[in-house]
């Protein structure tokens, strides 16, 4: 039987937490602040192992070594490697969704401002996790794939909603569909770059990549043929 559990990871002040939701059997949720801090430390170590070594090097022993805890301490919280991996996947995807939402809320006015904020947020989220995100978005299970697709749909919709007030600035037919296509193209390019940057480097920083990608996206949307 699978039990849906909502876990709160508090960062900064008590009022400033972010909520990660995951479905995982045999997971023991933290009840006290100290226990929540221990869990967050564990997930941060798991994130580091996944980001630096990829899925092949992701083991309970490697996470325990980085976190400075025993393997048994991890198994007291998670029923196995897959449940730990589910937790760190969900946390990283939630961070991606939050980063995009925050960037769009503070974007400069206008179509270009929204596109630049979105592309910069995507690049910022992926830049520290080039090995992890391709794994997260492909998924190692049906549940993992569904969560990854849900994250992509969330960030795509966020950009489409952000450019809604500026649809008159889009020169293409069916401007909302054009905005959706642009969002999917930026997301796809970001995922592909993260997956291939180690074996097929383009010699760009993530910031430069974001700037050039935003320029191309705006040129596409505003071109009148």
N, C-alpha and C positions, 0 to 999 in steps of 0.2 A: 504494500500500500504506500502511495506517495502522499506526503503531507506538505502543504504549502506553508512556508514560514516567512514572515517578514522580519528582517533584521535591520536595526538602526546602527550605523557607524557614525559616531559623532566626531566632527572635526572642529577645532576651535572652541567657541563658547558652547554652552549647553543648548542654546537656541539655534545653533548653526549646523545642524547635522544633515546628512543626505541619506536617503532611504534606498536600500538595495533589496529587491525582492527576488527570491529564487525558490524553486521547487526541488526539494532534495530529501530522500528518505534517510532516516537514522542520523539526522543532523541535530546537534545539541546547541540550541541558541543560547547566547549569553544572557544572564539575568542581571548582572551588576556591572557598574562602570569599569571596575578593574578587569573583569572578564571580557568586556567589550574591547578594551584597549589591547588585551592579549590576543584576541581574535583578529583585530585590525593589524597588529604586528605580524601575525601569521599570514594573513592575506597579502600584506605588502611583500613579504618574502616570497610567497608563491608567485606573485606578479613579477618579481625580479627574475626568478628562475625561468618562468615562461618567456619573458621578454629577451633574456640573454641566451637561452639555450634552445628555445622552441619546444614543441610538444615531445620530441624524442628524448630530451633531457629532463623532462618534467617528472620527477619522482617524489614520493613522500620523503624519502631519505634526504634528497637534495634540498627540499624546502625546510626540513627540520634542521639541517646543518646551517643554512643561511639564517634561520630565525633563532638559532641557539637554544632549541628545545629538543626533547626526545621525540623519536618517532611515535612512541606511545601517546604522547601529549596530543599529537595530531589525530590519532585514531580515536582518542576520547571525544573529539568534536565531530569527526567525519568518518563515515563508514569505509572510506577508501579513497584512492587517488582520484577517481572520476568525480566524486562529490566535492572534493577540494577544488578540482579544476572547474567544476560548474560554478563554484562560489567566486573564484577569481575572474572567470569569464564575465559573470554578471556584473561584478564591480567595475571592470574596465569598460564594458559597454554602457553602463550607467554614467560613467565619467564622460564618455564620448557624447552621449545625449545631453548631459548637463552643460558641457563646454560649448556645444553648438548653440543651445538655447540662450546661454548667457551672452555669447558673442553677438547674436542677432538682436538681443534686447539693447545692447549698447552700441550697435552699429551706427556709422555715420548715415545721415539721411540720404535717401535716393536708392536707385537700383544698384549702382556701383557699390555703394556702402554696404548693402546687404550681401552682395556677391563676394566682396573682399572679406567681410567678417566671417562668412560661412567657410570660405576656402582657407582662411588663416586658422580658424578653429579646427577644421579637419586636419590640416597639416600639423598643428600643435599637438593634437591628441595622438596622431599616428607616429610622430617623430620619435617618441621615447619607447615605442612598442612595435617596432617594425617586424619583429618575429612573431609577436603575440597576436596582433589584430587579424592577419590572414587566417590564423588558426581559429580565432573566435568567430569569424564571419563565415567560414566554411562549415564549422561545427563537426564534432566527432560523433554526434548522435543526432537523432531526429529532434530532440529537445534543444540541443545546442544550435543546430541549424535554424530552428524556428526563432530562437532568441536573437541570433545574429541578423536574420531577415527583419525582425521586428525593429531592431535598432536602426537598420538602414532606412526602413520606411519612416521611422520617427524623424530622423535628421532630414530626409528628403522633404517630408511634409513641412518641417520647420522652415526651410528655405522658401518653398512655394508660398507659404503663408506670409513670410516676411516681404516678398516682392509683390504681393497682391495689391498694395496701394500704388504700385508703380507699373502696373501692367500697360498703361498708355505709353510708357517709355520703350516698350518692347516692339520692335518693328516687324516681327515675324507674324504670320497668320496664327490664330489660336494661341495667344500669348501665354495663357496659363499652362497649356500643354508644352510650350517651348520652355517655360521656367522649370517644369517637372523634368523634361529631357536634360536640361542643363544641370540640374541637381544630380541626376543619376550619372551623368558623364563625369562630373567632378568627383563624386563618391567612387565611381569605378576606377578613375585614374589614380585616386589616392590609395585605394586598396591594392591596385596593381603595382604601384611604386613601392609600397611597403613590402610586398611579397617578392619583388625582384631587385630591390636596391642593393642587396649584398652580392648577387650574382651578375647583375646587369646595371652597374651604377651609371647615373647620368651626370655626375659631377656637379650637381646643384645642391645647395642647402634646401631644407624644407621651406624656409622663408622665401627664397627665390622662386622655388617651385610654385608656392602659393600665389605670389605676385604675378607670375607669368600665366598661370592657369586662370586667375581672375581676369586678367586682361583679355585672354582669348574668349572667356565666357561672356564678358560684357560686349566684346566686338561681335560675337555671334548673335546675341540677343538684339543688338541695336543696328545691325547691318540692314540696309534697305536694298541690298542686291546690287 
